[in-house]
Amino acid sequence: MSFKTKHLFPQSGGIETAAQLLARGLLVSFPTETVYGLGADARDGRAVAAIFAAKGRPSFNPLIVHLADAGSARRYVHWSDTAEILASAFWPGPLTLVLPLKDGHGLSSLVTAGLDTVALRVPAHATAQALLQAFGGPVAAPSANPSGKISATLVSHVLAGLDGRIAAVLDDGPCPVGLESTIVGLNGPDAVLLRAGGLPKEAIEAALGHPVTEASGAEIIAPGQLSSHYAPGASVRLNALTAQNDEVMLGFGTIEGDLNLSPSGDLAEAAANLFDHLHRLDATGRPIAVAPVPNTGLGRAINDRLQRAAAPR
């Protein structure tokens, strides 16, 4: 989809306009203290799929969800004492916490890449805070740059890569930190540094009162890089035109099934439905047959995840 990207400013009604665009399921780039983010309503699967499409060469890795305050974070995850210590010390700020999801959280499964954890951050930037307050909900936002390119710390960087691909950019000058957030995993017994960033490890250790384990070479996206990740319990057969034997069928377009990723053949709709439909079919306990999906645009990422789901294990 092509847009005439709006160039908005916080002092002239830009925050309200940006919030309205997000509520319509459109993409808005906004400043944080770390880098400019590419934001979408984290509850709207089609909007989140559009993030991957806009960034190009899409890959469905987990995204960071931006929230106005720690109270909002507790609605979505199982909160821990360690999370409370770190949030009290460093939120708002350049720290992302990865925590186990609550049932009924309401976030798009594309945000979490089908995992049972989610990455959350409360940014300190005044304009980001104002936008999150005006929008009143969770905003998924990776860095606002084409895939594989340098992160954007100025609006000129955002527009150089994404002009015409997103609805708007909210301009509030350079990002003061200029380095992505530090990511700490709290989904196990110990805090684990998953990505170094704008908050030093030493500060985290000082707040906790003990050393933090460092995940060597691993980032939040690392689980999705395993060849058999995203795998249902049952076997998965790809490029199927019909179900065989005891299989349940995941359709696409005119190829019907027990569930259909997109009856109209819309790849954005298919991307938004992918993880949820796999979970629902896996719950039947039967093998899963999957209809062919075009290997173009978002279809490449869909097929990547389906191939991982079908890999031997």
N, C-alpha and C positions, 0 to 999 in steps of 0.2 A: 504494500500500500504506500502511495506517495502522498506526502503532506506539504503544505506550505508552513514550515516550522515557525511558530510564533516566538518572538524574542521578547520576553517579559521581564519586568523589573519589580522588585518588592514594594517600592515606594509608590507605585502608580496602579494599584489594584492587581498586580501580577500574581500575588499569592492566592487570592480568591479565584482568579481565572485558572491558575494551575490546579487548584483543588477541584474545580468543576470539571476540568479535562480528565483528571484521574478518575473521578466518579463516573465519567462516561466510558471508562475502559480504555482510555488513550494513554500514551507514553509522554512523560514529562521529565526532562533532566533538571536536576536541582543541586545546589551547592551543599556540601557538608564540610566539616573542618578537615576531612581527609582528602577526598577527591569529589568531583561531580558524579552524582549517581544518575542512573537511568531508571526512573521509577514507574511502577504500575501497581494497581490495586492487587495486593497479595492474595485476595480471596477470589479473584477473577481469573480463571484458567486461560481464557482467550487473551486477556491483557498480558498475562505473564508470558504466554507463548510469543506474543508480539515482541517482547524484549529480545528473545533469542533470534527472531527473524531480523530485527533491526540491527543487531550486532553482527550478523552474517556468520557463515560457517557454524551454524548453531550446534550446541551440545548442551544437553539438559543436565547441567550440574547444579547443585544446591545454590540458592541465592540467599543473601542477607536480607532480613526483614527489618525495616526501620520503623521505630515506634516513638511516640511522644514522651513516654515515661515508663518506669519500671512496673508500675501498676498495670499498664496495658500488656506488658510482657507476660505477667503471671496468668493472664487469661488463656494463653496458648500452650504453656509448658508446665512441666512439673518443676517447681522452684525448689532450690536447695539452699542450705545454709551458706555454702560456698558462693552460690550465685548472689545471695543477699550481701555478702561481704564485698564482692567485686563490684556489684551494681552500686552499692552505697558509696564506694570509694571512687569509681571511675565513670559512672553514668550521670549526666550526659558526657560523652567522650568517645575517643577512638578505640573502643573495646567492643568486640563482638563475642557473645557467649553462645555456645552450642549446647542445647538442652533437650531432654526428651519431650516429645509432643504429648499433650493431653488428648484423650478421645474427644471427638466432636469439636476440634479446634477451628475448623472452618477455613483453613488456608488451602490454597490450591496445591495439589500434589506435585505440580511442576516446580513450585517453590522449594520443596524438600527433596526433589528428585526421587520421590517414592520412599525416602528413608523415614525412620521413626524419630528423627531429631530435626530441629530447625535452628538456624543461626539468627540471633536477634541483636539489634543495636539501638541505642538511644543517642542520636547525634547531638553534638553541642552547638552546632552552627545555628545562629538565631533565625536565619531564613528557613533552614530545614525544620526547625522546631515550629515556626509559624505555619509552614505548609502542612506538617503532620497534624497540628491542632485544627487547622481549617478543614482538612480532609476528614479527620476523625476516624481513621482506620489504619491498618498495617500497609506499608508500602514496600514492596520488593524492589531492590535496586542494586544491581551490579554497577561497576564503573561505566561511565557514559562514553564508551569508545568502541569502535569496531573490534571484533574478536582478534586477539593477537597483537593489537596495537597498544601504544603507550596510553596509560590512564590520563584522563583529562583533569587538569587543575584550573583551567580558564575556559570561559564560554567559547572563545575562539577555537580551542581544542575540540570541544563538543561539536560545534558546527562544522568543523573541518571533516569530521568523520560521519556525522549523523544528520546533517541538514537535509531535509526532505524525507527523512525516515521516521521522524518523531513529531508529535504534535506541537511541542513547545520546549523552550529552555528558559529557566528562571535564572536571571543573571544577577549575581551579587559579588562580582569580582573574584580575585584569586582565592583558592582554598588555603587556609593558613598552615595546615599541617603538611599537605601535599604528598602524603604517603598513606596507603590503605590501612584500615584498622587492624589491630592485633586480634587474632582469633584464638579463643581458649575453649577447649572442649570440656564440658561438664556432664557428659553422659555416661561416665564410669565412676569408679571410686575416687579417682584422683583428677585434679585439674591438669590438662595437657595443653601445652602450647602448640597449636596447629599451624599458625602463621605469625611470623614476626611482623610488626607494623608500627603504627604511630604511638603506641603505648609501650614503653620498655618492659622487658621481662622482669627486670629488677624491681620495678614499681609493683608489679603483680605479686612477686614473691614477698615483698615487704608488707603488703596488705594482708596476705595469707599467713605470714609468719613461718613459711617453710618453702623449700625449693619447688619449682614447677617442672614436671617432666616435659621434655621436648620431643615431639614426634618427628623423628629424623626423616626429612624429605617429604613429610606428609602435609597435606593441606586439607581443608574442609572438603575439597572435591575428590580426595584420594579414594574413598570407597567406590565411587563411580567409575574408577579407572580399572577395576578388577574385571577380568575377561568374563566371569560368570556372574557379575553383579546384576541387580534388578531381577534376579531369577525367582520365578514362582516355585512352589514346592513340586508341582507336576512338570512333566516335560512340555516343551513348546516346539511346535512345528510351523515353520515359516512358509510364506508363499502358497498357502493352501487356498483352493477354490471352493472346497466344501469340507465339512467335518467328516471324519472316518471313525468307525467303531464307537468308542465311548467318549470321543473328544467333545469339548465345547468349542464354539467358533467365535472368534473375534473378527467381525467384518469390517470392511471399509468400502465406501462408495456403494456401487450396485451389488457388491458381494455381501449378502446378508449374513447374519450370525446371531448368536444368543445376545451379544452386544455388538454395536457398530461404532467404530471410532468416529466416523462422520458419514452419515447416509448421503450427504451432498458432495463428498469428496473434498471437503475443506481441510487443508492440512493444519491450519491453526486450531480448528475445532478438534481434530484428531490428536494433536499434541496436548491440548488441554485435557482430553479424556484418557490419555494413554495409561498412566499409572493407576488411576482409579479403576478403569476397566480390567486391567490385569489383576488387581487385588480382588475384585469381585468374582472374576472367573476362577482364580486360584482357590477361592473359598469353596468352590464346588468339589474340590479334590479330584477333578478329572483332568486328563491331558488337554492342552490348549492348542487349537489350530488357529493360525493368523493369516488373514487375507493379505495379498500383496499391497504394499504402500509405495507410491512413486518415490524414487530416490532423488528428489529435487527439493530445494528450499528446506523447510522444516522437516520434510520427509527424510532427509539424510540423518537428522538427529533421532527421529522416530525409529528408523531402521537400525541405527547404531544401538539403541537401547533394546530393541527386539532381538538383535543378534546376540547381545550379551545375555539376555534372558534365555535364549535357546542354546547357549554354549554348553559343551559337556562339563559336568561337575561331579 
